Amino acid sequence: MTPIEKSLREDLAAMYRIFDHLGWGELIFNHITVKLPGDEGHFLINPYGLHYSEVCASNLVKVDIEGNIVEETEHFVNPAGMLIHSCVHAARHDITCIAHTHTTAGMTVACQEGGLRPNNFYSALLHNRIAYHDFEGLTVDETEKVRLVEHLGDKAMMMILRNHGLLAGGRTIAEAFINLWLMERSCQIQTSVDQSGVKQIPISDDILERSVKLLAVQNMGQPTGALEFGAMKRVIDKKDSSYKL
């Protein structure tokens, strides 16, 4: 195993533990993947049947872009996860990591006709950055791949799967983490404000258009998500560092 793969395995396993810590797990379901360097198109995914708290660097499963397991393992992989992740990894070479969740807030917004509205602190940062894909049932039909890729397009890193959940990608594991976190927090605030029944304050188009530039100032030139992901890894290290095994 190369040092790069070892590092990616540890960070991906940490991501699973972070999601569990944040309450974003869903029994044995959902998935986060990271593409490995090289021309083979291999990527890592969680073993189907394990809880996120059980995922570690050594039990992540290596698969090819067609969904075939390419190394010896006692585990197998989730067919729905393979469909979503394989087609995105195949089409979008700028996306290294992909995360998918079924959180309550995320699914609530995914079920709303208007989707995510840019009217809170977090959703304003995602203005014009989210794609949408209509629900086609359990994602195990191979023909859905074409539409998933088409709806994501060649620019968006984030997508709301209508009636289903959230999907976030990133050029790094850290970027995918912060993109998913921003989506989740946006959905949490939207659903909370909706429940209040109080008239909502709109955010002007001018502020929405400036949000990307303002976020760049806030990031201070750091790689997107690096500080946040690093902080959460330290939290997990203190709680349980067995993900590194």
Stockholm file with secondary structure:
# STOCKHOLM 1.0

chainA/1-245         MTPIEKSLREDLAAMYRIFDHLGWGELIFNHITVKLPGDEGHFLINPYGLHYSEVCASNLVKVDIEGNIVEETEHFVNPAGMLIHSCVHAARHDITCIAHTHTTAGMTVACQEGGLRPNNFYSALLHNRIAYHDFEGLTVDETEKVRLVEHLGDKAMMMILRNHGLLAGGRTIAEAFINLWLMERSCQIQTSVDQSGVKQIPISDDILERSVKLLAVQNMGQPTGALEFGAMKRVIDKKDSSYKL
#=GR chainA/1-245 SS CCHHHHHHHHHHHHHHHHHHHTTCCBTTBCEEEEECSSSSCCEEECCTTCCGGGCCTTTCEEECTTSCBCSCCSCCCCHHHHHHHHHHHHHCTTCCEEEEECCHHHHHHHTSTTCSCSCSHHHHTTTTCEEEECCCSSSCCTTHHHHHHHHHTTTCSEEEETTTEEEEEESSHHHHHHHHHHHHHHHHHHHHHHHHTCCCCCCCHHHHHHHHHHHHHHHTTCCTTHHHHHHHHHHHHHHCGGGGC
#=GC SS_cons         CCHHHHHHHHHHHHHHHHHHHTTCCBTTBCEEEEECSSSSCCEEECCTTCCGGGCCTTTCEEECTTSCBCSCCSCCCCHHHHHHHHHHHHHCTTCCEEEEECCHHHHHHHTSTTCSCSCSHHHHTTTTCEEEECCCSSSCCTTHHHHHHHHHTTTCSEEEETTTEEEEEESSHHHHHHHHHHHHHHHHHHHHHHHHTCCCCCCCHHHHHHHHHHHHHHHTTCCTTHHHHHHHHHHHHHHCGGGGC
//
